[in-house]
Each structure stands twice: as structure tokens, then as C-alpha cells.
Amino acid sequence: MHIAPMENRTARLTLLIDPRKKQLFEEICTQQDLTSSQVVRRLIHHYILDHAGSRELPEWLASQGAKPGSAQP
């Protein structure tokens, strides 16, 4: 499993989630030795890549990893 280095700057994202889902999510993250923030950042990254459409992505984003399901070195 490849984990991209953390970005130099961060912004806070606050969301509301069912407490049972949060608990289960955190347990699964812990089993995979990942923080919930790492997983959410990865999900957001992949969501942007998958749904950007014809929008040109900045190099810093496009070069941070391949799309899910694609071959990775």
C-alpha cells in the first residue's frame, strides 16, 4: 500500500457522520494501521481524479498517485 506524503499546508474539513459509522470506520482504519485523516485524504484525492471530467488538474495533484485500479510501480 502506497501512502503519499502529507501536503505542506492543510485545511480543516468538518463533517457530521452517524456515530456508529464513525466507530466502525475508525476501527477499520486502525486495523489497517492508517489514521482516519489519511483515508479521507486518499478518498478525496481519488474522488477528484475520478470526477474532474475535462477539467485540467494541476501537476501537484495529478502527480500524487495513480487512479484506483491503474497499475502502480
Jmol script that loads the backbone (N, CA, C; Angstrom):
load data "model"
ATOM      1  N   MET A   1       0.851  -1.170   0.000  1.00  0.00           N
ATOM      2  CA  MET A   1       0.000   0.000   0.000  1.00  0.00           C
ATOM      3  C   MET A   1       0.895   1.231   0.000  1.00  0.00           C
ATOM      4  N   HIS A   2       0.649   2.157  -0.917  1.00  0.00           N
ATOM      5  CA  HIS A   2       1.441   3.370  -1.035  1.00  0.00           C
ATOM      6  C   HIS A   2       0.711   4.511  -0.368  1.00  0.00           C
ATOM      7  N   ILE A   3       1.404   5.222   0.504  1.00  0.00           N
ATOM      8  CA  ILE A   3       0.823   6.385   1.159  1.00  0.00           C
ATOM      9  C   ILE A   3       1.611   7.601   0.712  1.00  0.00           C
ATOM     10  N   ALA A   4       0.929   8.548   0.104  1.00  0.00           N
ATOM     11  CA  ALA A   4       1.576   9.759  -0.376  1.00  0.00           C
ATOM     12  C   ALA A   4       2.002  10.612   0.807  1.00  0.00           C
ATOM     13  N   PRO A   5       3.076  11.372   0.632  1.00  0.00           N
ATOM     14  CA  PRO A   5       3.500  12.262   1.713  1.00  0.00           C
ATOM     15  C   PRO A   5       2.432  13.313   1.998  1.00  0.00           C
ATOM     16  N   MET A   6       2.375  13.755   3.238  1.00  0.00           N
ATOM     17  CA  MET A   6       1.377  14.740   3.632  1.00  0.00           C
ATOM     18  C   MET A   6       1.671  16.073   2.952  1.00  0.00           C
ATOM     19  N   GLU A   7       0.637  16.777   2.560  1.00  0.00           N
ATOM     20  CA  GLU A   7       0.787  18.070   1.932  1.00  0.00           C
ATOM     21  C   GLU A   7       1.434  19.050   2.901  1.00  0.00           C
ATOM     22  N   ASN A   8       2.070  20.078   2.344  1.00  0.00           N
ATOM     23  CA  ASN A   8       2.728  21.080   3.181  1.00  0.00           C
ATOM     24  C   ASN A   8       1.733  21.932   3.953  1.00  0.00           C
ATOM     25  N   ARG A   9       0.603  22.218   3.340  1.00  0.00           N
ATOM     26  CA  ARG A   9      -0.427  23.020   4.003  1.00  0.00           C
ATOM     27  C   ARG A   9      -1.685  22.180   4.123  1.00  0.00           C
ATOM     28  N   THR A  10      -2.418  22.429   5.153  1.00  0.00           N
ATOM     29  CA  THR A  10      -3.655  21.684   5.336  1.00  0.00           C
ATOM     30  C   THR A  10      -4.790  22.650   5.653  1.00  0.00           C
ATOM     31  N   ALA A  11      -5.999  22.230   5.359  1.00  0.00           N
ATOM     32  CA  ALA A  11      -7.210  22.968   5.716  1.00  0.00           C
ATOM     33  C   ALA A  11      -8.129  21.987   6.428  1.00  0.00           C
ATOM     34  N   ARG A  12      -8.868  22.487   7.357  1.00  0.00           N
ATOM     35  CA  ARG A  12      -9.757  21.631   8.139  1.00  0.00           C
ATOM     36  C   ARG A  12     -11.063  21.394   7.389  1.00  0.00           C
ATOM     37  N   LEU A  13     -11.527  20.152   7.418  1.00  0.00           N
ATOM     38  CA  LEU A  13     -12.818  19.768   6.846  1.00  0.00           C
ATOM     39  C   LEU A  13     -13.627  19.146   7.981  1.00  0.00           C
ATOM     40  N   THR A  14     -14.737  19.758   8.313  1.00  0.00           N
ATOM     41  CA  THR A  14     -15.588  19.258   9.387  1.00  0.00           C
ATOM     42  C   THR A  14     -16.838  18.661   8.767  1.00  0.00           C
ATOM     43  N   LEU A  15     -17.189  17.453   9.208  1.00  0.00           N
ATOM     44  CA  LEU A  15     -18.391  16.822   8.683  1.00  0.00           C
ATOM     45  C   LEU A  15     -19.113  16.085   9.790  1.00  0.00           C
ATOM     46  N   LEU A  16     -20.393  15.885   9.565  1.00  0.00           N
ATOM     47  CA  LEU A  16     -21.217  15.151  10.521  1.00  0.00           C
ATOM     48  C   LEU A  16     -21.445  13.756   9.972  1.00  0.00           C
ATOM     49  N   ILE A  17     -21.325  12.761  10.851  1.00  0.00           N
ATOM     50  CA  ILE A  17     -21.471  11.368  10.442  1.00  0.00           C
ATOM     51  C   ILE A  17     -22.145  10.600  11.577  1.00  0.00           C
ATOM     52  N   ASP A  18     -22.873   9.579  11.214  1.00  0.00           N
ATOM     53  CA  ASP A  18     -23.517   8.712  12.197  1.00  0.00           C
ATOM     54  C   ASP A  18     -22.429   8.141  13.121  1.00  0.00           C
ATOM     55  N   PRO A  19     -22.623   8.223  14.432  1.00  0.00           N
ATOM     56  CA  PRO A  19     -21.601   7.745  15.365  1.00  0.00           C
ATOM     57  C   PRO A  19     -21.228   6.271  15.173  1.00  0.00           C
ATOM     58  N   ARG A  20     -22.178   5.447  14.768  1.00  0.00           N
ATOM     59  CA  ARG A  20     -21.879   4.022  14.560  1.00  0.00           C
ATOM     60  C   ARG A  20     -20.963   3.835  13.362  1.00  0.00           C
ATOM     61  N   LYS A  21     -21.217   4.602  12.304  1.00  0.00           N
ATOM     62  CA  LYS A  21     -20.346   4.524  11.124  1.00  0.00           C
ATOM     63  C   LYS A  21     -18.952   5.044  11.449  1.00  0.00           C
ATOM     64  N   LYS A  22     -18.893   6.120  12.233  1.00  0.00           N
ATOM     65  CA  LYS A  22     -17.595   6.681  12.630  1.00  0.00           C
ATOM     66  C   LYS A  22     -16.786   5.652  13.406  1.00  0.00           C
ATOM     67  N   GLN A  23     -17.421   4.997  14.349  1.00  0.00           N
ATOM     68  CA  GLN A  23     -16.741   3.993  15.164  1.00  0.00           C
ATOM     69  C   GLN A  23     -16.215   2.855  14.297  1.00  0.00           C
ATOM     70  N   LEU A  24     -17.041   2.341  13.416  1.00  0.00           N
ATOM     71  CA  LEU A  24     -16.638   1.253  12.528  1.00  0.00           C
ATOM     72  C   LEU A  24     -15.509   1.700  11.601  1.00  0.00           C
ATOM     73  N   PHE A  25     -15.627   2.895  11.038  1.00  0.00           N
ATOM     74  CA  PHE A  25     -14.601   3.455  10.164  1.00  0.00           C
ATOM     75  C   PHE A  25     -13.262   3.545  10.895  1.00  0.00           C
ATOM     76  N   GLU A  26     -13.269   4.078  12.111  1.00  0.00           N
ATOM     77  CA  GLU A  26     -12.032   4.218  12.880  1.00  0.00           C
ATOM     78  C   GLU A  26     -11.431   2.859  13.229  1.00  0.00           C
ATOM     79  N   GLU A  27     -12.273   1.871  13.533  1.00  0.00           N
ATOM     80  CA  GLU A  27     -11.770   0.525  13.833  1.00  0.00           C
ATOM     81  C   GLU A  27     -11.080  -0.079  12.610  1.00  0.00           C
ATOM     82  N   ILE A  28     -11.693   0.087  11.438  1.00  0.00           N
ATOM     83  CA  ILE A  28     -11.105  -0.460  10.212  1.00  0.00           C
ATOM     84  C   ILE A  28      -9.804   0.267   9.883  1.00  0.00           C
ATOM     85  N   CYS A  29      -9.788   1.579  10.042  1.00  0.00           N
ATOM     86  CA  CYS A  29      -8.553   2.339   9.809  1.00  0.00           C
ATOM     87  C   CYS A  29      -7.438   1.835  10.717  1.00  0.00           C
ATOM     88  N   THR A  30      -7.754   1.634  11.980  1.00  0.00           N
ATOM     89  CA  THR A  30      -6.759   1.154  12.940  1.00  0.00           C
ATOM     90  C   THR A  30      -6.241  -0.217  12.549  1.00  0.00           C
ATOM     91  N   GLN A  31      -7.124  -1.103  12.104  1.00  0.00           N
ATOM     92  CA  GLN A  31      -6.701  -2.437  11.662  1.00  0.00           C
ATOM     93  C   GLN A  31      -5.733  -2.355  10.492  1.00  0.00           C
ATOM     94  N   GLN A  32      -5.874  -1.324   9.667  1.00  0.00           N
ATOM     95  CA  GLN A  32      -5.007  -1.156   8.506  1.00  0.00           C
ATOM     96  C   GLN A  32      -3.815  -0.249   8.806  1.00  0.00           C
ATOM     97  N   ASP A  33      -3.639   0.098  10.070  1.00  0.00           N
ATOM     98  CA  ASP A  33      -2.547   0.960  10.523  1.00  0.00           C
ATOM     99  C   ASP A  33      -2.554   2.303   9.790  1.00  0.00           C
ATOM    100  N   LEU A  34      -3.753   2.853   9.621  1.00  0.00           N
ATOM    101  CA  LEU A  34      -3.936   4.151   8.981  1.00  0.00           C
ATOM    102  C   LEU A  34      -4.751   5.039   9.904  1.00  0.00           C
ATOM    103  N   THR A  35      -4.554   6.345   9.786  1.00  0.00           N
ATOM    104  CA  THR A  35      -5.421   7.263  10.516  1.00  0.00           C
ATOM    105  C   THR A  35      -6.652   7.539   9.664  1.00  0.00           C
ATOM    106  N   SER A  36      -7.707   7.974  10.310  1.00  0.00           N
ATOM    107  CA  SER A  36      -8.908   8.314   9.550  1.00  0.00           C
ATOM    108  C   SER A  36      -8.618   9.472   8.597  1.00  0.00           C
ATOM    109  N   SER A  37      -7.760  10.390   8.985  1.00  0.00           N
ATOM    110  CA  SER A  37      -7.399  11.503   8.103  1.00  0.00           C
ATOM    111  C   SER A  37      -6.685  11.022   6.850  1.00  0.00           C
ATOM    112  N   GLN A  38      -5.791  10.051   6.986  1.00  0.00           N
ATOM    113  CA  GLN A  38      -5.099   9.510   5.813  1.00  0.00           C
ATOM    114  C   GLN A  38      -6.099   8.917   4.828  1.00  0.00           C
ATOM    115  N   VAL A  39      -7.059   8.175   5.351  1.00  0.00           N
ATOM    116  CA  VAL A  39      -8.041   7.515   4.488  1.00  0.00           C
ATOM    117  C   VAL A  39      -8.942   8.552   3.818  1.00  0.00           C
ATOM    118  N   VAL A  40      -9.399   9.543   4.564  1.00  0.00           N
ATOM    119  CA  VAL A  40     -10.267  10.570   3.985  1.00  0.00           C
ATOM    120  C   VAL A  40      -9.511  11.365   2.923  1.00  0.00           C
ATOM    121  N   ARG A  41      -8.247  11.707   3.177  1.00  0.00           N
ATOM    122  CA  ARG A  41      -7.455  12.416   2.160  1.00  0.00           C
ATOM    123  C   ARG A  41      -7.342  11.588   0.895  1.00  0.00           C
ATOM    124  N   ARG A  42      -7.104  10.285   1.039  1.00  0.00           N
ATOM    125  CA  ARG A  42      -6.997   9.400  -0.127  1.00  0.00           C
ATOM    126  C   ARG A  42      -8.334   9.341  -0.878  1.00  0.00           C
ATOM    127  N   LEU A  43      -9.434   9.223  -0.139  1.00  0.00           N
ATOM    128  CA  LEU A  43     -10.756   9.188  -0.776  1.00  0.00           C
ATOM    129  C   LEU A  43     -11.032  10.473  -1.559  1.00  0.00           C
ATOM    130  N   ILE A  44     -10.708  11.612  -0.972  1.00  0.00           N
ATOM    131  CA  ILE A  44     -10.924  12.890  -1.652  1.00  0.00           C
ATOM    132  C   ILE A  44     -10.057  12.980  -2.898  1.00  0.00           C
ATOM    133  N   HIS A  45      -8.808  12.563  -2.788  1.00  0.00           N
ATOM    134  CA  HIS A  45      -7.895  12.580  -3.934  1.00  0.00           C
ATOM    135  C   HIS A  45      -8.461  11.752  -5.083  1.00  0.00           C
ATOM    136  N   HIS A  46      -8.873  10.533  -4.783  1.00  0.00           N
ATOM    137  CA  HIS A  46      -9.414   9.656  -5.822  1.00  0.00           C
ATOM    138  C   HIS A  46     -10.734  10.195  -6.378  1.00  0.00           C
ATOM    139  N   TYR A  47     -11.548  10.794  -5.524  1.00  0.00           N
ATOM    140  CA  TYR A  47     -12.811  11.367  -5.986  1.00  0.00           C
ATOM    141  C   TYR A  47     -12.552  12.479  -6.996  1.00  0.00           C
ATOM    142  N   ILE A  48     -11.595  13.342  -6.691  1.00  0.00           N
ATOM    143  CA  ILE A  48     -11.251  14.424  -7.619  1.00  0.00           C
ATOM    144  C   ILE A  48     -10.773  13.852  -8.945  1.00  0.00           C
ATOM    145  N   LEU A  49      -9.868  12.871  -8.903  1.00  0.00           N
ATOM    146  CA  LEU A  49      -9.350  12.277 -10.138  1.00  0.00           C
ATOM    147  C   LEU A  49     -10.464  11.619 -10.949  1.00  0.00           C
ATOM    148  N   ASP A  50     -11.374  10.949 -10.272  1.00  0.00           N
ATOM    149  CA  ASP A  50     -12.443  10.219 -10.960  1.00  0.00           C
ATOM    150  C   ASP A  50     -13.540  11.125 -11.521  1.00  0.00           C
ATOM    151  N   HIS A  51     -13.738  12.296 -10.931  1.00  0.00           N
ATOM    152  CA  HIS A  51     -14.884  13.123 -11.292  1.00  0.00           C
ATOM    153  C   HIS A  51     -14.511  14.507 -11.821  1.00  0.00           C
ATOM    154  N   ALA A  52     -13.263  14.737 -12.123  1.00  0.00           N
ATOM    155  CA  ALA A  52     -12.837  16.051 -12.614  1.00  0.00           C
ATOM    156  C   ALA A  52     -13.324  16.320 -14.028  1.00  0.00           C
ATOM    157  N   GLY A  53     -13.718  15.268 -14.735  1.00  0.00           N
ATOM    158  CA  GLY A  53     -14.197  15.446 -16.106  1.00  0.00           C
ATOM    159  C   GLY A  53     -13.094  15.990 -16.994  1.00  0.00           C
ATOM    160  N   SER A  54     -13.422  16.999 -17.773  1.00  0.00           N
ATOM    161  CA  SER A  54     -12.438  17.566 -18.699  1.00  0.00           C
ATOM    162  C   SER A  54     -11.582  18.646 -18.044  1.00  0.00           C
ATOM    163  N   ARG A  55     -11.816  18.896 -16.774  1.00  0.00           N
ATOM    164  CA  ARG A  55     -11.049  19.916 -16.061  1.00  0.00           C
ATOM    165  C   ARG A  55      -9.575  19.522 -16.016  1.00  0.00           C
ATOM    166  N   GLU A  56      -8.708  20.458 -16.331  1.00  0.00           N
ATOM    167  CA  GLU A  56      -7.273  20.190 -16.266  1.00  0.00           C
ATOM    168  C   GLU A  56      -6.833  20.259 -14.809  1.00  0.00           C
ATOM    169  N   LEU A  57      -6.191  19.201 -14.356  1.00  0.00           N
ATOM    170  CA  LEU A  57      -5.752  19.146 -12.966  1.00  0.00           C
ATOM    171  C   LEU A  57      -4.346  19.714 -12.844  1.00  0.00           C
ATOM    172  N   PRO A  58      -4.066  20.399 -11.742  1.00  0.00           N
ATOM    173  CA  PRO A  58      -2.711  20.914 -11.544  1.00  0.00           C
ATOM    174  C   PRO A  58      -1.722  19.759 -11.405  1.00  0.00           C
ATOM    175  N   GLU A  59      -0.494  19.989 -11.814  1.00  0.00           N
ATOM    176  CA  GLU A  59       0.537  18.947 -11.788  1.00  0.00           C
ATOM    177  C   GLU A  59       0.704  18.366 -10.384  1.00  0.00           C
ATOM    178  N   TRP A  60       0.648  19.218  -9.354  1.00  0.00           N
ATOM    179  CA  TRP A  60       0.861  18.734  -7.988  1.00  0.00           C
ATOM    180  C   TRP A  60      -0.201  17.719  -7.573  1.00  0.00           C
ATOM    181  N   LEU A  61      -1.377  17.810  -8.166  1.00  0.00           N
ATOM    182  CA  LEU A  61      -2.437  16.860  -7.840  1.00  0.00           C
ATOM    183  C   LEU A  61      -2.351  15.626  -8.722  1.00  0.00           C
ATOM    184  N   ALA A  62      -2.164  15.826 -10.005  1.00  0.00           N
ATOM    185  CA  ALA A  62      -2.125  14.711 -10.949  1.00  0.00           C
ATOM    186  C   ALA A  62      -0.945  13.788 -10.687  1.00  0.00           C
ATOM    187  N   SER A  63       0.142  14.318 -10.141  1.00  0.00           N
ATOM    188  CA  SER A  63       1.340  13.500  -9.935  1.00  0.00           C
ATOM    189  C   SER A  63       1.381  12.826  -8.570  1.00  0.00           C
ATOM    190  N   GLN A  64       0.377  13.007  -7.742  1.00  0.00           N
ATOM    191  CA  GLN A  64       0.381  12.436  -6.392  1.00  0.00           C
ATOM    192  C   GLN A  64      -0.036  10.985  -6.345  1.00  0.00           C
ATOM    193  N   GLY A  65      -0.229  10.349  -7.446  1.00  0.00           N
ATOM    194  CA  GLY A  65      -0.595   8.943  -7.431  1.00  0.00           C
ATOM    195  C   GLY A  65      -1.530   8.615  -8.559  1.00  0.00           C
ATOM    196  N   ALA A  66      -1.597   7.340  -8.846  1.00  0.00           N
ATOM    197  CA  ALA A  66      -2.432   6.872  -9.950  1.00  0.00           C
ATOM    198  C   ALA A  66      -3.867   6.715  -9.489  1.00  0.00           C
ATOM    199  N   LYS A  67      -4.761   6.658 -10.440  1.00  0.00           N
ATOM    200  CA  LYS A  67      -6.169   6.419 -10.139  1.00  0.00           C
ATOM    201  C   LYS A  67      -6.344   5.000  -9.620  1.00  0.00           C
ATOM    202  N   PRO A  68      -7.355   4.750  -8.815  1.00  0.00           N
ATOM    203  CA  PRO A  68      -7.598   3.395  -8.329  1.00  0.00           C
ATOM    204  C   PRO A  68      -7.799   2.444  -9.503  1.00  0.00           C
ATOM    205  N   GLY A  69      -7.220   1.268  -9.380  1.00  0.00           N
ATOM    206  CA  GLY A  69      -7.376   0.266 -10.418  1.00  0.00           C
ATOM    207  C   GLY A  69      -6.326   0.354 -11.505  1.00  0.00           C
ATOM    208  N   SER A  70      -5.530   1.416 -11.502  1.00  0.00           N
ATOM    209  CA  SER A  70      -4.486   1.516 -12.514  1.00  0.00           C
ATOM    210  C   SER A  70      -3.208   0.918 -11.968  1.00  0.00           C
ATOM    211  N   ALA A  71      -2.305   0.576 -12.865  1.00  0.00           N
ATOM    212  CA  ALA A  71      -1.044  -0.042 -12.456  1.00  0.00           C
ATOM    213  C   ALA A  71      -0.191   0.976 -11.725  1.00  0.00           C
ATOM    214  N   GLN A  72       0.381   0.566 -10.612  1.00  0.00           N
ATOM    215  CA  GLN A  72       1.292   1.420  -9.866  1.00  0.00           C
ATOM    216  C   GLN A  72       2.633   0.738  -9.792  1.00  0.00           C
ATOM    217  N   PRO A  73       3.731   1.526  -9.871  1.00  0.00           N
ATOM    218  CA  PRO A  73       5.064   0.916  -9.811  1.00  0.00           C
ATOM    219  C   PRO A  73       5.356   0.267  -8.484  1.00  0.00           C
TER     220      PRO A  73
END
end "model"
wireframe off; spacefill off
backbone 0.3
color backbone group
